[in-house]
């Protein structure tokens, strides 16, 4: 999957078939993949935090604003909002042994992604979230499938 476009933290991208997108080293971050299977166009936003502070209305760093930003970009490139489906990957609790009083940012990211997608009428069709290990995700515009790689595990496709 070396021909995939790398999307870093707080970034987003849109691609058409035969493009591929990837997010490496997802810990508490969540990759939100949106895909229109008819147009074979999709995208990803690499979410770092759940909610944007007041005044940050178009920042890909946050679930509540980043998902909207990606959805708007997909629609402007020809995706039909009624056909778009979502896949969520990431949101692990990476360092739970370090501080039991620390919030679980991965779980908060997942919850805000789900809330925002529901509010926008986008159905989540697959997810691999939570856990205590980081993972990388590769997304193909050809078939809308995500391949997930985790250390010490076999690749999975959702």
C-alpha positions in Angstrom: 0.0 0.0 0.0 2.9 2.3 -0.6 1.0 4.2 -3.3 -1.4 5.6 -0.8 -1.5 9.4 0.0 -0.5 9.9 3.6 -2.9 12.1 5.7 -1.3 13.4 8.9 -2.9 14.6 12.1 -5.4 17.4 11.7 -5.4 17.0 7.9 -8.0 15.8 5.4 -8.0 14.7 1.8 -10.4 13.7 -1.0 -9.6 11.2 -3.7 -11.3 9.4 -6.6 -10.8 5.9 -7.9 -8.1 4.5 -8.2 -6.8 6.6 -5.3 -5.8 5.4 -1.9 -5.5 7.3 1.3 -3.8 6.3 4.6 -3.5 7.4 8.2 -0.5 6.0 10.0 -0.1 5.5 13.7 -3.6 6.1 14.9 -3.6 6.0 18.7 -6.3 8.1 20.3 -6.8 9.9 17.0 -9.7 8.7 14.8 -9.7 8.4 11.0 -13.1 9.2 9.6 -13.4 7.8 6.1 -16.4 9.0 4.1 -17.3 7.3 0.8 -19.8 7.6 -2.0 -19.8 4.2 -3.7 -21.6 5.3 -6.8 -19.3 8.2 -7.6 -16.3 6.2 -6.2 -15.1 9.3 -4.4 -14.1 9.4 -0.8 -12.0 11.1 1.8 -10.6 11.0 5.2 -10.1 13.4 8.1 -7.5 12.6 10.8 -9.2 13.7 14.0 -7.0 14.7 17.0 -9.6 16.1 19.5 -13.3 15.9 19.9 -14.7 19.5 19.9 -13.4 22.8 18.5 -13.1 25.7 20.9 -15.3 28.6 20.1 -14.1 30.5 17.0 -12.6 27.5 15.2 -15.3 26.8 12.7 -13.3 25.0 9.9 -10.5 23.1 11.6 -9.7 19.5 10.5 -8.2 18.9 14.0 -11.5 18.5 15.6 -14.3 15.9 15.1 -17.2 18.4 15.1 -15.6 20.7 12.5 -13.3 18.3 10.6 -16.1 16.0 9.5 -18.2 18.9 8.2 -15.2 20.2 6.4 -14.6 16.8 4.7 -18.2 16.4 3.8 -18.4 19.8 2.2 -15.3 19.0 0.2 -16.7 15.7 -1.0 -20.0 17.4 -2.0 -18.1 20.1 -3.9 -16.3 17.4 -5.9 -19.5 15.5 -6.9 -20.3 13.2 -4.1 -24.0 12.8 -3.2 -24.5 13.4 0.5 -27.4 10.9 0.5 -25.1 8.1 -0.6 -22.1 8.9 1.6 -21.3 6.3 4.3 -18.7 6.4 7.1 -16.0 4.1 8.6 -14.3 4.9 11.8 -10.9 3.6 12.8 -8.8 4.4 15.9 -9.7 6.0 19.3 -7.5 3.7 21.4 -6.6 4.3 25.0 -2.9 4.2 24.6 -1.5 5.0 28.0 -4.2 4.0 30.5 -1.6 2.8 33.0 0.1 6.2 33.3 -2.7 8.2 34.9 -6.1 6.8 35.9 -7.5 10.3 36.4 -6.7 11.4 32.8 -9.7 11.5 30.5 -10.0 8.9 27.7 -9.5 11.2 24.7 -9.9 8.2 22.3 -13.3 7.4 23.6 -14.3 11.1 23.5 -13.1 11.4 19.9 -15.2 8.3 18.9 -18.3 9.7 20.7 -18.0 13.1 19.0 -17.4 11.5 15.6 -20.6 9.4 16.0 -22.6 12.3 17.3 -21.5 14.6 14.4 -22.1 11.9 11.8 -25.6 11.2 13.2 -26.4 14.9 13.2 -25.3 15.1 9.5 -27.4 12.0 8.5 -24.3 10.0 7.6 -24.5 6.3 8.5 -21.5 4.5 10.0 -21.3 1.2 8.2 -18.1 -0.2 9.8 -15.7 0.6 12.6 -12.7 -0.6 14.4 -12.3 1.6 17.5 -11.1 1.6 21.1 -8.7 -1.0 22.4 -5.2 -0.2 23.7 -3.0 -0.4 20.5 -2.4 2.0 17.8 -3.1 1.1 14.2 -2.8 2.3 10.7 -5.5 2.5 8.1 -5.5 2.4 4.3 -8.6 3.3 2.3 -9.2 2.4 -1.3 -11.5 4.5 -3.5 -11.9 1.5 -5.8 -14.1 -0.5 -3.5 -14.5 1.7 -0.3 -12.7 -0.9 1.8 -10.3 0.0 4.7 -7.4 -2.2 5.5 -6.3 -2.0 9.1 -2.8 -2.8 10.3 -1.9 -3.3 13.9 1.4 -4.6 15.4 1.3 -8.3 16.2 -2.0 -8.9 14.3 -3.1 -9.8 10.8 -4.4 -7.1 8.5 -8.2 -6.7 8.7 -10.6 -5.3 6.1 -13.7 -3.4 6.9 
